Amino acid sequence: MSNKRDTLEENRRRSAEKIAEGEYDVFISYNHKDHEAVKRIGELLKSNGLAPWLDEWDLQPGLSWLRLVMQQIPKSKAAAIFI
């Protein structure tokens, strides 16, 4: 059981390092009515060592959200779109 926990912690650390460097694996786009489910998916991605970009976690208040989103899309390796 300890090995599984160590792997989970290592994956989350790797994800956090990527995010801190502005490197994202998955850009997440979703309908806000699905907000809670999408956040859970984002947490699962982090637990697997992936760095998801999610507006709630990565947009800074007061800045142009559209500009930031348009900058991030081409930098992400993949996109997950929830309709």
mmCIF file of the C-alpha atoms, coordinates in Angstrom:
data_MODEL
# 
_entry.id   MODEL 
# 
loop_
_atom_site.group_PDB 
_atom_site.id 
_atom_site.type_symbol 
_atom_site.label_atom_id 
_atom_site.label_alt_id 
_atom_site.label_comp_id 
_atom_site.label_asym_id 
_atom_site.label_entity_id 
_atom_site.label_seq_id 
_atom_site.pdbx_PDB_ins_code 
_atom_site.Cartn_x 
_atom_site.Cartn_y 
_atom_site.Cartn_z 
_atom_site.occupancy 
_atom_site.B_iso_or_equiv 
_atom_site.pdbx_formal_charge 
_atom_site.auth_seq_id 
_atom_site.auth_comp_id 
_atom_site.auth_asym_id 
_atom_site.auth_atom_id 
_atom_site.pdbx_PDB_model_num 
ATOM 1  C CA . MET A 1 1  ? 0.000   0.000  0.000   1.00 0.00 ? 1  MET A CA 1 
ATOM 2  C CA . SER A 1 2  ? 2.879   2.356  0.759   1.00 0.00 ? 2  SER A CA 1 
ATOM 3  C CA . ASN A 1 3  ? 4.264   1.941  -2.768  1.00 0.00 ? 3  ASN A CA 1 
ATOM 4  C CA . LYS A 1 4  ? 0.936   3.035  -4.280  1.00 0.00 ? 4  LYS A CA 1 
ATOM 5  C CA . ARG A 1 5  ? 0.858   6.102  -2.015  1.00 0.00 ? 5  ARG A CA 1 
ATOM 6  C CA . ASP A 1 6  ? 4.471   6.939  -2.934  1.00 0.00 ? 6  ASP A CA 1 
ATOM 7  C CA . THR A 1 7  ? 3.596   6.713  -6.634  1.00 0.00 ? 7  THR A CA 1 
ATOM 8  C CA . LEU A 1 8  ? 0.571   8.975  -6.139  1.00 0.00 ? 8  LEU A CA 1 
ATOM 9  C CA . GLU A 1 9  ? 2.670   11.532 -4.251  1.00 0.00 ? 9  GLU A CA 1 
ATOM 10 C CA . GLU A 1 10 ? 5.381   11.408 -6.926  1.00 0.00 ? 10 GLU A CA 1 
ATOM 11 C CA . ASN A 1 11 ? 2.791   11.915 -9.683  1.00 0.00 ? 11 ASN A CA 1 
ATOM 12 C CA . ARG A 1 12 ? 1.253   14.889 -7.867  1.00 0.00 ? 12 ARG A CA 1 
ATOM 13 C CA . ARG A 1 13 ? 4.728   16.383 -7.311  1.00 0.00 ? 13 ARG A CA 1 
ATOM 14 C CA . ARG A 1 14 ? 5.563   15.971 -11.005 1.00 0.00 ? 14 ARG A CA 1 
ATOM 15 C CA . SER A 1 15 ? 2.263   17.613 -11.965 1.00 0.00 ? 15 SER A CA 1 
ATOM 16 C CA . ALA A 1 16 ? 2.880   20.527 -9.584  1.00 0.00 ? 16 ALA A CA 1 
ATOM 17 C CA . GLU A 1 17 ? 6.382   21.062 -11.011 1.00 0.00 ? 17 GLU A CA 1 
ATOM 18 C CA . LYS A 1 18 ? 5.011   21.250 -14.564 1.00 0.00 ? 18 LYS A CA 1 
ATOM 19 C CA . ILE A 1 19 ? 2.304   23.693 -13.524 1.00 0.00 ? 19 ILE A CA 1 
ATOM 20 C CA . ALA A 1 20 ? 4.819   25.875 -11.662 1.00 0.00 ? 20 ALA A CA 1 
ATOM 21 C CA . GLU A 1 21 ? 6.840   26.089 -14.885 1.00 0.00 ? 21 GLU A CA 1 
ATOM 22 C CA . GLY A 1 22 ? 3.769   26.897 -16.993 1.00 0.00 ? 22 GLY A CA 1 
ATOM 23 C CA . GLU A 1 23 ? 3.892   23.551 -18.797 1.00 0.00 ? 23 GLU A CA 1 
ATOM 24 C CA . TYR A 1 24 ? 0.478   21.968 -19.199 1.00 0.00 ? 24 TYR A CA 1 
ATOM 25 C CA . ASP A 1 25 ? -0.407  18.571 -20.623 1.00 0.00 ? 25 ASP A CA 1 
ATOM 26 C CA . VAL A 1 26 ? -4.146  19.132 -21.014 1.00 0.00 ? 26 VAL A CA 1 
ATOM 27 C CA . PHE A 1 27 ? -6.182  22.282 -21.618 1.00 0.00 ? 27 PHE A CA 1 
ATOM 28 C CA . ILE A 1 28 ? -9.650  21.688 -20.146 1.00 0.00 ? 28 ILE A CA 1 
ATOM 29 C CA . SER A 1 29 ? -12.706 23.405 -21.629 1.00 0.00 ? 29 SER A CA 1 
ATOM 30 C CA . TYR A 1 30 ? -16.131 22.752 -20.162 1.00 0.00 ? 30 TYR A CA 1 
ATOM 31 C CA . ASN A 1 31 ? -19.650 23.991 -19.531 1.00 0.00 ? 31 ASN A CA 1 
ATOM 32 C CA . HIS A 1 32 ? -19.778 25.550 -16.065 1.00 0.00 ? 32 HIS A CA 1 
ATOM 33 C CA . LYS A 1 33 ? -22.766 23.412 -15.098 1.00 0.00 ? 33 LYS A CA 1 
ATOM 34 C CA . ASP A 1 34 ? -20.279 20.502 -15.133 1.00 0.00 ? 34 ASP A CA 1 
ATOM 35 C CA . HIS A 1 35 ? -17.760 22.397 -12.996 1.00 0.00 ? 35 HIS A CA 1 
ATOM 36 C CA . GLU A 1 36 ? -17.563 19.994 -10.041 1.00 0.00 ? 36 GLU A CA 1 
ATOM 37 C CA . ALA A 1 37 ? -17.229 16.866 -12.193 1.00 0.00 ? 37 ALA A CA 1 
ATOM 38 C CA . VAL A 1 38 ? -14.534 18.517 -14.318 1.00 0.00 ? 38 VAL A CA 1 
ATOM 39 C CA . LYS A 1 39 ? -12.581 19.556 -11.208 1.00 0.00 ? 39 LYS A CA 1 
ATOM 40 C CA . ARG A 1 40 ? -12.616 15.924 -10.047 1.00 0.00 ? 40 ARG A CA 1 
ATOM 41 C CA . ILE A 1 41 ? -11.289 14.853 -13.451 1.00 0.00 ? 41 ILE A CA 1 
ATOM 42 C CA . GLY A 1 42 ? -8.564  17.504 -13.166 1.00 0.00 ? 42 GLY A CA 1 
ATOM 43 C CA . GLU A 1 43 ? -7.561  16.104 -9.781  1.00 0.00 ? 43 GLU A CA 1 
ATOM 44 C CA . LEU A 1 44 ? -7.411  12.597 -11.262 1.00 0.00 ? 44 LEU A CA 1 
ATOM 45 C CA . LEU A 1 45 ? -5.157  13.885 -14.039 1.00 0.00 ? 45 LEU A CA 1 
ATOM 46 C CA . LYS A 1 46 ? -2.836  15.416 -11.430 1.00 0.00 ? 46 LYS A CA 1 
ATOM 47 C CA . SER A 1 47 ? -2.805  12.099 -9.558  1.00 0.00 ? 47 SER A CA 1 
ATOM 48 C CA . ASN A 1 48 ? -1.522  10.479 -12.741 1.00 0.00 ? 48 ASN A CA 1 
ATOM 49 C CA . GLY A 1 49 ? 1.316   12.973 -13.221 1.00 0.00 ? 49 GLY A CA 1 
ATOM 50 C CA . LEU A 1 50 ? -0.432  15.155 -15.796 1.00 0.00 ? 50 LEU A CA 1 
ATOM 51 C CA . ALA A 1 51 ? -0.689  18.921 -15.560 1.00 0.00 ? 51 ALA A CA 1 
ATOM 52 C CA . PRO A 1 52 ? -4.200  20.103 -16.443 1.00 0.00 ? 52 PRO A CA 1 
ATOM 53 C CA . TRP A 1 53 ? -4.976  23.744 -17.206 1.00 0.00 ? 53 TRP A CA 1 
ATOM 54 C CA . LEU A 1 54 ? -8.307  24.643 -15.629 1.00 0.00 ? 54 LEU A CA 1 
ATOM 55 C CA . ASP A 1 55 ? -9.648  28.184 -15.563 1.00 0.00 ? 55 ASP A CA 1 
ATOM 56 C CA . GLU A 1 56 ? -10.469 28.141 -11.843 1.00 0.00 ? 56 GLU A CA 1 
ATOM 57 C CA . TRP A 1 57 ? -6.932  27.092 -10.966 1.00 0.00 ? 57 TRP A CA 1 
ATOM 58 C CA . ASP A 1 58 ? -4.970  29.065 -13.538 1.00 0.00 ? 58 ASP A CA 1 
ATOM 59 C CA . LEU A 1 59 ? -6.726  32.332 -14.378 1.00 0.00 ? 59 LEU A CA 1 
ATOM 60 C CA . GLN A 1 60 ? -5.687  35.310 -12.298 1.00 0.00 ? 60 GLN A CA 1 
ATOM 61 C CA . PRO A 1 61 ? -8.394  37.757 -11.207 1.00 0.00 ? 61 PRO A CA 1 
ATOM 62 C CA . GLY A 1 62 ? -8.253  41.110 -12.938 1.00 0.00 ? 62 GLY A CA 1 
ATOM 63 C CA . LEU A 1 63 ? -6.420  39.888 -16.036 1.00 0.00 ? 63 LEU A CA 1 
ATOM 64 C CA . SER A 1 64 ? -7.966  39.410 -19.472 1.00 0.00 ? 64 SER A CA 1 
ATOM 65 C CA . TRP A 1 65 ? -9.201  35.819 -19.370 1.00 0.00 ? 65 TRP A CA 1 
ATOM 66 C CA . LEU A 1 66 ? -9.657  35.632 -23.142 1.00 0.00 ? 66 LEU A CA 1 
ATOM 67 C CA . ARG A 1 67 ? -6.060  36.660 -23.819 1.00 0.00 ? 67 ARG A CA 1 
ATOM 68 C CA . LEU A 1 68 ? -4.740  34.137 -21.288 1.00 0.00 ? 68 LEU A CA 1 
ATOM 69 C CA . VAL A 1 69 ? -6.878  31.321 -22.684 1.00 0.00 ? 69 VAL A CA 1 
ATOM 70 C CA . MET A 1 70 ? -5.782  32.099 -26.241 1.00 0.00 ? 70 MET A CA 1 
ATOM 71 C CA . GLN A 1 71 ? -2.132  32.059 -25.134 1.00 0.00 ? 71 GLN A CA 1 
ATOM 72 C CA . GLN A 1 72 ? -2.481  28.760 -23.283 1.00 0.00 ? 72 GLN A CA 1 
ATOM 73 C CA . ILE A 1 73 ? -4.289  26.697 -25.926 1.00 0.00 ? 73 ILE A CA 1 
ATOM 74 C CA . PRO A 1 74 ? -1.312  26.392 -28.332 1.00 0.00 ? 74 PRO A CA 1 
ATOM 75 C CA . LYS A 1 75 ? 1.065   25.686 -25.424 1.00 0.00 ? 75 LYS A CA 1 
ATOM 76 C CA . SER A 1 76 ? -0.927  22.681 -24.193 1.00 0.00 ? 76 SER A CA 1 
ATOM 77 C CA . LYS A 1 77 ? -0.085  19.227 -25.498 1.00 0.00 ? 77 LYS A CA 1 
ATOM 78 C CA . ALA A 1 78 ? -3.739  18.160 -25.658 1.00 0.00 ? 78 ALA A CA 1 
ATOM 79 C CA . ALA A 1 79 ? -7.250  19.437 -25.024 1.00 0.00 ? 79 ALA A CA 1 
ATOM 80 C CA . ALA A 1 80 ? -10.168 17.865 -23.203 1.00 0.00 ? 80 ALA A CA 1 
ATOM 81 C CA . ILE A 1 81 ? -13.477 19.418 -24.158 1.00 0.00 ? 81 ILE A CA 1 
ATOM 82 C CA . PHE A 1 82 ? -16.541 18.604 -22.069 1.00 0.00 ? 82 PHE A CA 1 
ATOM 83 C CA . ILE A 1 83 ? -19.855 19.427 -23.746 1.00 0.00 ? 83 ILE A CA 1 
# 
